[in-house]
Amino acid sequence: MDQLNKIKVCFLISGYGTNLFKVLTNLKKDKKRKFLPSVIISNNKVRDEIKNIAKKVNQKIKIYEDVKNLNSINFTNTDLIFSIGYMKKIPSGIFQKYKTINLHPSLLPNYKGLMTHKRMLINNENLYGFTIHLVNESIDDGKILFQKSKKINNLNEEDLIKAHKKLEYENVYKALIEICIVLDKL
C-alpha cells in the first residue's frame, strides 16, 4: 500500500502522549503500514520524543501544540481522528464531519468518564481493560469498535494503573490497525 492510499490519522492528545509514542514506535517498525499519521494536536506541549519519531514516520506531519479550540484546526488530509488520551470534549461539528474514535480506559459501557480505576476497585471488579469507540454527543457512549481485558490481580490503584497502561501499550497499535481495516471498507 503506497503512502497515498493509506488511511490518514489525526491524533489528539493531552498528556505525555505515551500511548501515541508506542503507536508511532510500532508504526515505524511496521513494513506494511496501514495508516499514516497526518496530524498531531495537543492542548498542551508535545514532547520532543514524539515530534522526532512522528517526523521519521511522516516528514509532512503537522503538529499543533497548545490548541485551545479544535474548531480552529484545519483537518483536511485526515480520514480518521483518534483521541488517544485527549481529555477535552470534541465538538460535534468535528465528529459529525470526520470519523472520530476515542481510547477509553475501561470496558465500556461501564465506568464512563474519569477515575475509572478507582471506581473499578471500589466495586470489586474482576476485569480491567480499555475500549476504542466511535465518538458521539455523549461522553464515552459511541459504538464500541474494540475492547481488550485482563483479570485484576491486585487491589492497589497504582499497580492497576500500571498494568492497565501496559495492556494499552501492548494492544492499541494492533487495535488501530484492525479498526483502520474495518473503517476502510465502510
N, C-alpha and C positions, 0 to 999 in steps of 0.2 A: 504494500500500500504506500503510494508516494505521499509526500507532505501535503499536497493539495487535497487529497481525498480523506485525510484523517479528520476525526471529529475535533473541532477546536474548542478547548475548555478554558473557561474563565474561573479562576479560583478566588473565593472570598475568604479572608482570614481576619482574625482579631488579635490573637495572642502571639506566641512564639512561632507558630506555624510548624510544629514538629510533625504533624501528620502530612502536611504538604511537602516537607523536606523528604520524608520517607517515600511519598508518591514520586517525587521528582528523581530521587536516587534510583528507585526501581525502574522508572521510565528510561533513565539514561543508560541502564544496562540492557534494556529490552530491545532486541533487534527487530521485533515485529510490532512496533509501536502502533496501538490502535487509536491513540489520541495525541493531540499536540497542545501543550499549554500555550494559550494565546495572550492571556491577561492574568495578572495577579493584582487584587485590590485588597488593601487593608485599611482599617480605620485607625491604625497605628503605624509605626515604622516597620519595615520589612527587614529582617536580619540579612546581613551581607552574605551569609552562608546560603540562604535561599536564593538571593539575587544571582549569586555566582553559578549555582547549579542550574537555575532556570535559564540563564543565558547560554549555558553549554547545551541544553536540550533544545532551545529555540532562540537563536540570536535576535529575532524580531519581536520577542515577547515584550509586552507593555506592562510596566509595573507602576501602580498608583499607590502612594502612601498618604496617610493622614486624611483619608476621604471621609468626610462627614455626611455626605449626601450621595447615595448611589445614583440618584436621578441625574447627577451632573456628569456621569461617565458615559462615554460612547461605547456601547457593547457590540459595535459592528465587528465582524470577523470572529463571532462567538456562536457556537452551536449549542453549547451546554454551559450552564453556570453551576458550579459546585461550591456550596457553602460548607467549608471544611474547618470548623472552629470559628465561624463568624458569629459574633454574639449580638447582632442587631437584627431587627425585623426587616425583611426585604420588602420594598414597596411593591404593591400589587401590579403596577404597570410594568415592572420588570419580569416577574414570573408569569404574567399573562402573555408576554411577548416572546420570552425565551424559556426553553426547557430548563428548569431550575431544580436542583436536588440539594438535600441537606444531610450531613452526617450528624446523628444524634446519639449521645452516649447511654442509651437504654434500649431495651427491647420494646419498642412501641407496639401497642398503644399505651403501655404502662410508663409512668414517670416522664410525662411531657414536661418541658420547661427546665428549670435549674435544680441543682442539688440532687441529682439522680442517685448518686452512690449512697449518700446519707439516707435517703428515703428507702432504698433497697435494703439496707442493713436494718433500719428501724422496723421494716415489715418482714424481716427474716426470709428474704427471697433466696431461692436456691440457685438461680442463674443470674449472670450479668452478661452484657453484650452491647452491641451497637446496631443501629438501624440507619440505612440510607433510604430516604423517602423523597417523593416529589413535594415541592413547596406549594402551599395554597394559602388562603386567607387566615387560617387558624394556625396557631403555634404547634409545630410538631404533629401535624394531623394529616398530611398528604398520603397518597398511595405508597405503600411500602414496596420498595424495589429489591432490598437486600437486608438480611439480618444474619448476624453471627453471634453465637452464645457460648458460654462456658460455665461450668459449675463454680459457685462461690466456695472457696476453701478456707476462708478466714473471716473474722468478724471485725477486722481493723479497716477503717475507711481509707487510710493512707495506702495500705497494701492493696486494697481493692482497686483504687485509682491506678496504681502502678500496673497491676495485672490487666486492667481494662485498657490502658494505653498500649501495652504490649500486644494485646489482641487486635487492636486497631492497626498498629504498625505492621503487623504480620498479614493483615487481610484487606485493608482499604484499597490498595492498589489493584489487587485481583478483583475486588468487588466493582471498582470503577470500570475496569475492562469489560466485565460481564454486562454492566449497565450500558456502556457505550455500544456494545454489540446489539443489545436489545433495542435501544433507542434509535440506532441507525436503521433498523428495519421498520420502524414506525412511519 
